[in-house]
Amino acid sequence: MDTSMMISIAYMVALFAIFYFLFIRPQKKKEKQLEDLRSSLEVGQMVVTIGGMLATVAKVEEDIVVLEVGPNRTKMPFKKWAIASVEEKNQDK
């Protein structure tokens, strides 16, 4: 094998390693954390949907979460993948 060919292969391997550690690995870690968050939802938690809606969890099923929204406590079903985050309750109040 030619030396210049070995150097170019080494550059490609190094470039792939950089992309893996900077982009692919952190994204997979974030997806795993979101999956864990969605699987650990409990009734009474305050959540934010991917659309930005704040709601309280009323019921948790296998693939669906029923959320209570607004002062009339309107119940609406959502897919679990639509939950973006769980809001922490303030202990100061």
C-alpha positions as CSV (number, residue, x, y, z in Angstrom):
1,M,0.0,0.0,0.0
2,D,1.1,3.5,-0.8
3,T,1.9,5.8,2.1
4,S,-0.4,8.6,0.9
5,M,-3.3,6.0,0.8
6,M,-2.7,5.0,4.4
7,I,-2.6,8.6,5.5
8,S,-6.0,9.3,3.7
9,I,-7.5,6.2,5.3
10,A,-6.3,7.4,8.7
11,Y,-7.8,10.8,8.1
12,M,-11.2,9.2,7.2
13,V,-11.1,7.1,10.4
14,A,-10.2,10.1,12.5
15,L,-13.0,12.1,10.9
16,F,-15.5,9.4,11.6
17,A,-14.3,9.2,15.2
18,I,-14.7,12.9,15.7
19,F,-18.2,12.9,14.2
20,Y,-19.2,9.9,16.4
21,F,-18.0,11.5,19.7
22,L,-19.3,15.0,18.8
23,F,-22.7,14.3,17.2
24,I,-23.9,10.7,17.2
25,R,-23.0,9.7,20.8
26,P,-24.5,12.8,22.6
27,Q,-27.7,12.5,20.5
28,K,-28.2,8.8,21.4
29,K,-27.6,9.7,25.1
30,K,-30.2,12.4,24.9
31,E,-32.7,10.1,23.2
32,K,-32.1,7.5,26.0
33,Q,-32.8,10.1,28.7
34,L,-36.0,11.2,27.0
35,E,-37.1,7.6,26.7
36,D,-36.5,7.0,30.4
37,L,-38.3,10.2,31.3
38,R,-41.4,9.2,29.2
39,S,-41.4,5.7,30.6
40,S,-41.3,7.0,34.2
41,L,-44.3,9.4,34.0
42,E,-46.6,9.4,37.0
43,V,-50.1,10.7,37.7
44,G,-49.9,14.2,39.1
45,Q,-46.7,15.3,37.4
46,M,-46.6,18.6,35.5
47,V,-45.3,18.1,31.9
48,V,-44.6,20.2,28.9
49,T,-45.6,18.8,25.5
50,I,-43.5,19.3,22.3
51,G,-46.0,22.0,21.3
52,G,-45.3,23.9,24.6
53,M,-48.5,23.1,26.4
54,L,-48.3,22.8,30.2
55,A,-50.5,20.1,31.6
56,T,-50.9,17.6,34.5
57,V,-50.7,13.9,33.9
58,A,-54.2,12.3,34.7
59,K,-53.6,8.8,33.4
60,V,-50.7,6.8,32.0
61,E,-51.2,3.9,29.6
62,E,-48.7,1.9,27.6
63,D,-48.4,4.3,24.6
64,I,-50.8,7.1,25.6
65,V,-50.8,9.7,28.3
66,V,-54.0,11.5,29.3
67,L,-53.3,15.1,30.3
68,E,-55.5,17.6,32.2
69,V,-55.3,21.1,30.7
70,G,-56.8,24.5,31.8
71,P,-59.0,25.6,34.7
72,N,-61.8,23.3,33.6
73,R,-59.4,20.3,33.8
74,T,-60.1,19.3,30.3
75,K,-58.7,15.8,29.6
76,M,-56.9,15.2,26.4
77,P,-55.0,12.0,25.2
78,F,-51.4,12.4,23.9
79,K,-48.9,9.9,22.6
80,K,-46.0,9.5,25.0
81,W,-43.5,10.7,22.3
82,A,-45.3,14.1,22.5
83,I,-44.0,14.7,26.1
84,A,-40.9,17.0,25.9
85,S,-40.1,17.4,29.6
86,V,-41.3,17.2,33.2
87,E,-41.6,20.4,35.2
88,E,-40.2,20.4,38.7
89,K,-42.5,21.5,41.5
90,N,-41.3,24.6,43.5
91,Q,-40.8,23.6,47.1
92,D,-40.6,27.3,48.2
93,K,-44.3,28.0,47.8
